[in-house]
Each structure stands twice: as structure tokens, then as C-alpha cells.
Amino acid sequence: MSPGGKRERQATVLRIIRRHRVPHQEALRELLAARGFPVAQATLSRDIRDLRLVKIKAADGKPHYTLPEEWEHAPPLDSILPALFVSAEAVGNLIVVRTLTGGAQTVASGIDWEEYEGIAGTIAGDDTVLIILRDPGSARETVEVLRRLAASR
């Protein structure tokens, strides 16, 4: 599998979990395989651990994987960026961050949660995050921080 395979696979796991009630690892493994990501059980277990997925019981008593409430709204940037980051480019007091398709909202939320002093805010689309900086002098440093976090795994 290509070096980007893990990131793409984990992003696909997140999309599946958000759209489907997945009751167990085998069902998740089958859904991943159907999307072009055949994985071994051990690999899937690592992905579940890396992404901090939890299994809960729904109101009907049936279990399924989900993201913890606090993680869903404030993903730890050092955990999610390695799975979703594609690139970052500074342009004046702006940084354009490219993510895998569907990953921009999650990355922007993670950046916002970190409350970096030099960041005024973020705007997210589907695969692009626009970071607005208070000082254009910190743009390159911020890009390097994002790149280091993305390469941390």
C-alpha cells in the first residue's frame, strides 16, 4: 500500500463511522474492503485505536462504533492531522491547508480547538482549510508546525 494509504484508509474509516452504524470490526473491515481498502484485523484494530473510536450501545440496545462526543467536536490535532493532511501553503497572512476529501471540517475544528495565539480563525470547505493569521510573519512557522504534526506518525 502507498505511503498515503494509511491516511486515506483512516479518513475512509471516519467517513464510514459517521455515515453508518457499524456493529463490529468485521463489518467495518468489509465496508473498507468494498471501498478499496482490504485490511487485516490487526491493522484495523490499530486504526480503531489511533482514531480513538469507541463502541457504544444505541437506544435500541445494538452496539456500534462512534467517536467520543468531545473528540467529534474537538479532535486532537496531533491524532487527526496525520490521517487527513495533504499539504499546507502560506500566502501572506493566510495558510491554505489541503486535506483528503471530507477532512477539512475535522482539521479546522482541531486547529480551532488548539487555540494557537497567532491564528484568528479558520474556514473549512470539503478538502481545504483557510487559516487566517493575525501576523503574516508567523505564517511559515505555522506551516512548519502543521507539517511536523502531520508527519508525527
C-alpha positions as CSV (number, residue, x, y, z in Angstrom):
1,M,0.0,0.0,0.0
2,S,1.3,3.5,-0.8
3,P,2.6,5.8,2.0
4,G,-0.7,7.8,1.8
5,G,-2.6,4.6,2.1
6,K,-2.9,4.7,5.9
7,R,-4.1,8.3,5.9
8,E,-6.6,7.6,3.2
9,R,-7.8,4.4,4.9
10,Q,-8.2,6.2,8.2
11,A,-10.1,9.0,6.6
12,T,-12.4,6.4,5.0
13,V,-12.9,4.8,8.4
14,L,-14.0,8.1,9.8
15,R,-16.4,8.7,6.9
16,I,-17.9,5.2,7.3
17,I,-18.4,5.6,11.1
18,R,-20.1,8.9,10.6
19,R,-22.5,7.6,7.9
20,H,-23.2,4.0,9.1
21,R,-23.9,2.2,12.4
22,V,-21.0,-0.3,12.3
23,P,-21.6,-3.0,14.9
24,H,-18.2,-4.8,14.9
25,Q,-14.7,-4.9,13.4
26,E,-15.6,-7.5,10.7
27,A,-18.4,-5.2,9.4
28,L,-16.0,-2.3,9.3
29,R,-13.4,-4.4,7.6
30,E,-16.0,-5.4,4.9
31,L,-17.1,-1.8,4.4
32,L,-13.4,-0.8,4.0
33,A,-12.7,-3.6,1.5
34,A,-15.7,-2.5,-0.5
35,R,-14.1,0.9,-0.8
36,G,-10.8,-0.5,-1.9
37,F,-9.1,-0.9,1.4
38,P,-8.7,-4.6,2.2
39,V,-7.1,-4.8,5.7
40,A,-6.0,-7.4,8.2
41,Q,-7.8,-7.4,11.6
42,A,-4.6,-6.2,13.3
43,T,-4.3,-3.2,11.0
44,L,-8.0,-2.4,11.6
45,S,-7.5,-2.7,15.4
46,R,-4.6,-0.2,15.2
47,D,-6.7,2.2,13.1
48,I,-9.6,2.0,15.6
49,R,-7.1,2.7,18.5
50,D,-5.4,5.5,16.6
51,L,-8.7,7.2,15.7
52,R,-10.0,6.8,19.3
53,L,-13.2,5.1,18.2
54,V,-15.4,3.7,20.9
55,K,-18.2,1.2,20.8
56,I,-21.5,2.3,22.4
57,K,-25.0,0.9,22.6
58,A,-27.7,2.8,20.7
59,A,-31.2,3.4,22.1
60,D,-32.2,0.1,20.5
61,G,-29.5,-1.7,22.5
62,K,-27.4,-2.5,19.4
63,P,-23.7,-1.6,19.7
64,H,-21.8,0.4,17.1
65,Y,-18.6,2.4,16.7
66,T,-18.6,6.1,17.1
67,L,-16.3,9.0,18.0
68,P,-16.4,10.2,21.6
69,E,-18.5,13.4,21.8
70,E,-15.6,15.6,22.9
71,W,-13.4,14.2,20.1
72,E,-16.1,14.8,17.5
73,H,-16.3,18.5,18.3
74,A,-12.6,19.0,19.2
75,P,-10.4,16.4,17.5
76,P,-6.8,16.2,18.9
77,L,-4.9,17.8,16.0
78,D,-1.8,15.5,16.5
79,S,-4.1,12.5,16.1
80,I,-6.2,13.6,13.1
81,L,-3.7,15.6,11.1
82,P,-1.5,12.6,10.2
83,A,-4.6,10.9,8.8
84,L,-6.0,13.8,6.8
85,F,-3.2,16.3,5.9
86,V,-2.2,16.6,2.3
87,S,-0.3,20.0,2.2
88,A,0.0,23.5,3.5
89,E,1.0,26.7,1.8
90,A,1.5,30.2,3.3
91,V,0.2,33.2,1.3
92,G,0.6,36.5,3.3
93,N,-1.4,36.2,6.5
94,L,-3.3,33.2,5.1
95,I,-2.5,29.5,5.1
96,V,-4.2,27.1,2.7
97,V,-4.3,23.6,4.1
98,R,-5.3,20.8,1.7
99,T,-6.8,17.6,3.3
100,L,-8.2,14.4,2.0
101,T,-11.7,14.7,0.7
102,G,-14.1,15.3,3.5
103,G,-11.4,16.1,6.0
104,A,-11.3,19.9,6.1
105,Q,-14.1,20.3,8.7
106,T,-12.3,18.0,11.1
107,V,-8.9,19.6,10.6
108,A,-10.3,23.1,11.0
109,S,-12.1,22.1,14.2
110,G,-8.8,20.6,15.6
111,I,-6.9,23.8,14.7
112,D,-9.6,25.9,16.4
113,W,-9.6,23.8,19.5
114,E,-5.8,24.2,19.9
115,E,-6.3,28.0,20.2
116,Y,-3.0,29.0,18.7
117,E,-2.2,32.5,19.7
118,G,-1.4,33.7,16.2
119,I,-4.5,32.2,14.5
120,A,-7.5,34.5,14.2
121,G,-9.7,31.7,12.8
122,T,-10.4,29.0,10.2
123,I,-12.8,28.5,7.3
124,A,-13.3,24.9,6.0
125,G,-14.7,23.5,2.8
126,D,-14.6,19.9,1.8
127,D,-10.9,19.4,1.3
128,T,-9.5,22.8,2.0
129,V,-9.0,24.8,5.2
130,L,-8.2,28.5,5.1
131,I,-6.3,29.7,8.2
132,I,-6.4,33.4,8.9
133,L,-3.3,34.6,10.8
134,R,-3.1,37.8,12.9
135,D,0.5,38.3,11.8
136,P,1.8,37.3,8.3
137,G,5.3,36.9,9.9
138,S,4.2,33.7,11.6
139,A,2.8,32.0,8.5
140,R,5.9,30.0,7.6
141,E,6.4,28.8,11.2
142,T,2.7,27.8,11.5
143,V,3.0,25.8,8.2
144,E,6.1,24.0,9.6
145,V,4.2,23.2,12.8
146,L,1.3,21.7,10.8
147,R,3.7,19.7,8.6
148,R,5.5,18.3,11.7
149,L,2.2,17.3,13.3
150,A,1.1,15.6,10.1
151,A,4.4,13.7,9.9
152,S,4.2,12.6,13.5
153,R,3.1,9.0,12.7
